[in-house]
Amino acid sequence: MFTSPRGGSRRAPINCVSCLRGAGILLVLLAALPFGQSSYWQSSAATLEQLSFDEMTAQATDIVYALVLGSHVAVKGDSIYTHYSVQVQERWKGTVQPVMDVVLPGGIAGGLRQSFAGVPQLEIGRKYAMFLWTGGSGKTQVIGLTQGLFDVEESVAGELIASRGRSSELMLDRSGKAVQDQAVRMPLRDMSSRVKLAAARGKAAQ
């Protein structure tokens, strides 16, 4: 569906199908207006590949606990991307890079707002645990959309807790069977230990 500032809505045709399997995204269907009109559009659906904790750790090029410093929007063709500058607080996997550029599809530019189903939202000033993947294009993305992004908050006992809700998008296992996603909640120190252990197992198996 899309709407304009003048009100009213109608169904837009699906005009793009993209496969981003490397980031744990099997299929994204986009419904859009011609770029440049003052309007809003969003993707109609997303189908995700279910990733276990070990699979996300193995596929990620970087896994960090980071603070979101700011953001800017870039336009490529008819697509809008939001670039987030994140300051690494702890690095559990990857190269030494104190500030990273994390790219998520969608944003606001030229009077057009694009929104993609299943894409997580980052808030400036908040801290997250991030499972990241950098592909051949050089863009660094969150693996599996919401699967690879965890809010980090301090509990009443003063312990840092990493958590994410259950994804509402269609999710398939490796055999193509539909499965239910599960919410995740664990102490940040436990997540760090699990990542390092899984990464060590992956290196030993190579």
TORKOL-4160 file (C-alpha; in steps of 0.2 Angstrom, whole numbers, padded with zeros to 4 digits, m for minus):
206
<pt num="1" X="0000" Y="0000" Z="0000"/>
<pt num="2" X="0005" Y="0018" Z="m0002"/>
<pt num="3" X="m0002" Y="0035" Z="0003"/>
<pt num="4" X="0001" Y="0053" Z="m0001"/>
<pt num="5" X="0001" Y="0068" Z="0010"/>
<pt num="6" X="m0016" Y="0073" Z="0002"/>
<pt num="7" X="m0024" Y="0057" Z="0009"/>
<pt num="8" X="m0031" Y="0041" Z="0001"/>
<pt num="9" X="m0022" Y="0025" Z="m0003"/>
<pt num="10" X="m0022" Y="0012" Z="m0016"/>
<pt num="11" X="m0012" Y="m0004" Z="m0019"/>
<pt num="12" X="0004" Y="m0001" Z="m0029"/>
<pt num="13" X="0011" Y="m0015" Z="m0041"/>
<pt num="14" X="0025" Y="m0025" Z="m0035"/>
<pt num="15" X="0040" Y="m0019" Z="m0046"/>
<pt num="16" X="0055" Y="m0027" Z="m0039"/>
<pt num="17" X="0061" Y="m0044" Z="m0032"/>
<pt num="18" X="0078" Y="m0045" Z="m0024"/>
<pt num="19" X="0088" Y="m0060" Z="m0017"/>
<pt num="20" X="0100" Y="m0055" Z="m0002"/>
<pt num="21" X="0103" Y="m0073" Z="0004"/>
<pt num="22" X="0121" Y="m0068" Z="0010"/>
<pt num="23" X="0113" Y="m0057" Z="0023"/>
<pt num="24" X="0100" Y="m0070" Z="0028"/>
<pt num="25" X="0086" Y="m0062" Z="0018"/>
<pt num="26" X="0078" Y="m0074" Z="0005"/>
<pt num="27" X="0065" Y="m0063" Z="m0003"/>
<pt num="28" X="0060" Y="m0045" Z="m0002"/>
<pt num="29" X="0045" Y="m0039" Z="m0012"/>
<pt num="30" X="0044" Y="m0020" Z="m0015"/>
<pt num="31" X="0029" Y="m0010" Z="m0019"/>
<pt num="32" X="0033" Y="0008" Z="m0025"/>
<pt num="33" X="0028" Y="0024" Z="m0033"/>
<pt num="34" X="0039" Y="0032" Z="m0046"/>
<pt num="35" X="0053" Y="0040" Z="m0036"/>
<pt num="36" X="0053" Y="0059" Z="m0033"/>
<pt num="37" X="0034" Y="0061" Z="m0030"/>
<pt num="38" X="0029" Y="0067" Z="m0012"/>
<pt num="39" X="0023" Y="0051" Z="m0005"/>
<pt num="40" X="0025" Y="0035" Z="0005"/>
<pt num="41" X="0028" Y="0017" Z="0001"/>
<pt num="42" X="0033" Y="0001" Z="0009"/>
<pt num="43" X="0038" Y="m0016" Z="0005"/>
<pt num="44" X="0023" Y="m0029" Z="0005"/>
<pt num="45" X="0032" Y="m0043" Z="0012"/>
<pt num="46" X="0049" Y="m0051" Z="0017"/>
<pt num="47" X="0054" Y="m0069" Z="0019"/>
<pt num="48" X="0068" Y="m0073" Z="0030"/>
<pt num="49" X="0080" Y="m0088" Z="0031"/>
<pt num="50" X="0080" Y="m0094" Z="0049"/>
<pt num="51" X="0098" Y="m0092" Z="0057"/>
<pt num="52" X="0104" Y="m0100" Z="0073"/>
<pt num="53" X="0116" Y="m0091" Z="0084"/>
<pt num="54" X="0131" Y="m0101" Z="0078"/>
<pt num="55" X="0125" Y="m0098" Z="0060"/>
<pt num="56" X="0124" Y="m0079" Z="0062"/>
<pt num="57" X="0141" Y="m0080" Z="0071"/>
<pt num="58" X="0149" Y="m0090" Z="0057"/>
<pt num="59" X="0142" Y="m0079" Z="0043"/>
<pt num="60" X="0145" Y="m0062" Z="0051"/>
<pt num="61" X="0160" Y="m0052" Z="0046"/>
<pt num="62" X="0159" Y="m0041" Z="0061"/>
<pt num="63" X="0150" Y="m0044" Z="0078"/>
<pt num="64" X="0150" Y="m0028" Z="0089"/>
<pt num="65" X="0142" Y="m0020" Z="0104"/>
<pt num="66" X="0140" Y="m0002" Z="0098"/>
<pt num="67" X="0133" Y="0015" Z="0101"/>
<pt num="68" X="0123" Y="0024" Z="0086"/>
<pt num="69" X="0131" Y="0041" Z="0084"/>
<pt num="70" X="0121" Y="0048" Z="0069"/>
<pt num="71" X="0114" Y="0044" Z="0052"/>
<pt num="72" X="0112" Y="0051" Z="0035"/>
<pt num="73" X="0102" Y="0046" Z="0019"/>
<pt num="74" X="0109" Y="0041" Z="0002"/>
<pt num="75" X="0099" Y="0038" Z="m0014"/>
<pt num="76" X="0104" Y="0025" Z="m0027"/>
<pt num="77" X="0092" Y="0024" Z="m0042"/>
<pt num="78" X="0074" Y="0023" Z="m0035"/>
<pt num="79" X="0080" Y="0016" Z="m0018"/>
<pt num="80" X="0084" Y="0026" Z="m0002"/>
<pt num="81" X="0097" Y="0019" Z="0011"/>
<pt num="82" X="0100" Y="0026" Z="0028"/>
<pt num="83" X="0118" Y="0025" Z="0034"/>
<pt num="84" X="0121" Y="0024" Z="0053"/>
<pt num="85" X="0138" Y="0029" Z="0060"/>
<pt num="86" X="0141" Y="0017" Z="0075"/>
<pt num="87" X="0155" Y="0018" Z="0088"/>
<pt num="88" X="0161" Y="0001" Z="0093"/>
<pt num="89" X="0161" Y="m0002" Z="0112"/>
<pt num="90" X="0166" Y="m0020" Z="0111"/>
<pt num="91" X="0171" Y="m0030" Z="0096"/>
<pt num="92" X="0168" Y="m0049" Z="0097"/>
<pt num="93" X="0172" Y="m0053" Z="0079"/>
<pt num="94" X="0180" Y="m0044" Z="0065"/>
<pt num="95" X="0194" Y="m0031" Z="0061"/>
<pt num="96" X="0199" Y="m0017" Z="0072"/>
<pt num="97" X="0188" Y="m0002" Z="0067"/>
<pt num="98" X="0182" Y="0010" Z="0080"/>
<pt num="99" X="0168" Y="0018" Z="0069"/>
<pt num="100" X="0158" Y="0008" Z="0057"/>
<pt num="101" X="0145" Y="0013" Z="0043"/>
<pt num="102" X="0130" Y="0001" Z="0044"/>
<pt num="103" X="0117" Y="0003" Z="0030"/>
<pt num="104" X="0099" Y="m0001" Z="0031"/>
<pt num="105" X="0086" Y="0000" Z="0016"/>
<pt num="106" X="0073" Y="0014" Z="0018"/>
<pt num="107" X="0072" Y="0032" Z="0024"/>
<pt num="108" X="0066" Y="0049" Z="0019"/>
<pt num="109" X="0073" Y="0059" Z="0004"/>
<pt num="110" X="0066" Y="0071" Z="m0008"/>
<pt num="111" X="0049" Y="0070" Z="0000"/>
<pt num="112" X="0048" Y="0052" Z="m0002"/>
<pt num="113" X="0048" Y="0040" Z="0013"/>
<pt num="114" X="0052" Y="0021" Z="0009"/>
<pt num="115" X="0049" Y="0008" Z="0022"/>
<pt num="116" X="0054" Y="m0011" Z="0020"/>
<pt num="117" X="0045" Y="m0025" Z="0029"/>
<pt num="118" X="0056" Y="m0033" Z="0042"/>
<pt num="119" X="0070" Y="m0020" Z="0042"/>
<pt num="120" X="0075" Y="m0015" Z="0060"/>
<pt num="121" X="0075" Y="0003" Z="0066"/>
<pt num="122" X="0090" Y="0011" Z="0075"/>
<pt num="123" X="0089" Y="0025" Z="0087"/>
<pt num="124" X="0103" Y="0038" Z="0088"/>
<pt num="125" X="0111" Y="0037" Z="0106"/>
<pt num="126" X="0106" Y="0019" Z="0109"/>
<pt num="127" X="0117" Y="0004" Z="0110"/>
<pt num="128" X="0115" Y="m0012" Z="0101"/>
<pt num="129" X="0123" Y="m0029" Z="0099"/>
<pt num="130" X="0125" Y="m0031" Z="0080"/>
<pt num="131" X="0128" Y="m0046" Z="0069"/>
<pt num="132" X="0135" Y="m0038" Z="0053"/>
<pt num="133" X="0139" Y="m0044" Z="0036"/>
<pt num="134" X="0149" Y="m0034" Z="0023"/>
<pt num="135" X="0146" Y="m0041" Z="0005"/>
<pt num="136" X="0155" Y="m0037" Z="m0012"/>
<pt num="137" X="0147" Y="m0020" Z="m0013"/>
<pt num="138" X="0156" Y="m0014" Z="0002"/>
<pt num="139" X="0140" Y="m0011" Z="0011"/>
<pt num="140" X="0139" Y="m0017" Z="0029"/>
<pt num="141" X="0121" Y="m0024" Z="0033"/>
<pt num="142" X="0113" Y="m0032" Z="0048"/>
<pt num="143" X="0112" Y="m0051" Z="0046"/>
<pt num="144" X="0094" Y="m0058" Z="0044"/>
<pt num="145" X="0086" Y="m0041" Z="0047"/>
<pt num="146" X="0079" Y="m0041" Z="0065"/>
<pt num="147" X="0088" Y="m0058" Z="0069"/>
<pt num="148" X="0105" Y="m0049" Z="0070"/>
<pt num="149" X="0100" Y="m0034" Z="0080"/>
<pt num="150" X="0098" Y="m0034" Z="0099"/>
<pt num="151" X="0093" Y="m0020" Z="0110"/>
<pt num="152" X="0105" Y="m0018" Z="0125"/>
<pt num="153" X="0098" Y="m0011" Z="0141"/>
<pt num="154" X="0103" Y="m0011" Z="0159"/>
<pt num="155" X="0092" Y="m0021" Z="0171"/>
<pt num="156" X="0087" Y="m0016" Z="0188"/>
<pt num="157" X="0101" Y="m0026" Z="0195"/>
<pt num="158" X="0114" Y="m0016" Z="0184"/>
<pt num="159" X="0117" Y="m0030" Z="0172"/>
<pt num="160" X="0117" Y="m0026" Z="0153"/>
<pt num="161" X="0104" Y="m0037" Z="0144"/>
<pt num="162" X="0103" Y="m0040" Z="0125"/>
<pt num="163" X="0086" Y="m0044" Z="0118"/>
<pt num="164" X="0076" Y="m0044" Z="0103"/>
<pt num="165" X="0057" Y="m0048" Z="0100"/>
<pt num="166" X="0050" Y="m0062" Z="0089"/>
<pt num="167" X="0050" Y="m0057" Z="0070"/>
<pt num="168" X="0033" Y="m0055" Z="0062"/>
<pt num="169" X="0040" Y="m0059" Z="0045"/>
<pt num="170" X="0038" Y="m0076" Z="0036"/>
<pt num="171" X="0053" Y="m0087" Z="0041"/>
<pt num="172" X="0059" Y="m0103" Z="0033"/>
<pt num="173" X="0072" Y="m0116" Z="0038"/>
<pt num="174" X="0085" Y="m0123" Z="0027"/>
<pt num="175" X="0072" Y="m0136" Z="0020"/>
<pt num="176" X="0060" Y="m0122" Z="0015"/>
<pt num="177" X="0048" Y="m0126" Z="0029"/>
<pt num="178" X="0039" Y="m0112" Z="0038"/>
<pt num="179" X="0045" Y="m0110" Z="0056"/>
<pt num="180" X="0041" Y="m0098" Z="0070"/>
<pt num="181" X="0054" Y="m0086" Z="0076"/>
<pt num="182" X="0058" Y="m0085" Z="0095"/>
<pt num="183" X="0061" Y="m0069" Z="0105"/>
<pt num="184" X="0079" Y="m0069" Z="0112"/>
<pt num="185" X="0085" Y="m0062" Z="0129"/>
<pt num="186" X="0101" Y="m0064" Z="0138"/>
<pt num="187" X="0115" Y="m0055" Z="0148"/>
<pt num="188" X="0127" Y="m0046" Z="0136"/>
<pt num="189" X="0142" Y="m0055" Z="0144"/>
<pt num="190" X="0134" Y="m0072" Z="0140"/>
<pt num="191" X="0131" Y="m0066" Z="0122"/>
<pt num="192" X="0149" Y="m0061" Z="0120"/>
<pt num="193" X="0155" Y="m0078" Z="0127"/>
<pt num="194" X="0144" Y="m0087" Z="0115"/>
<pt num="195" X="0150" Y="m0078" Z="0100"/>
<pt num="196" X="0168" Y="m0080" Z="0105"/>
<pt num="197" X="0165" Y="m0099" Z="0108"/>
<pt num="198" X="0156" Y="m0101" Z="0092"/>
<pt num="199" X="0169" Y="m0092" Z="0082"/>
<pt num="200" X="0182" Y="m0103" Z="0090"/>
<pt num="201" X="0173" Y="m0118" Z="0085"/>
<pt num="202" X="0171" Y="m0112" Z="0067"/>
<pt num="203" X="0190" Y="m0109" Z="0066"/>
<pt num="204" X="0194" Y="m0126" Z="0073"/>
<pt num="205" X="0182" Y="m0134" Z="0060"/>
<pt num="206" X="0191" Y="m0126" Z="0045"/>
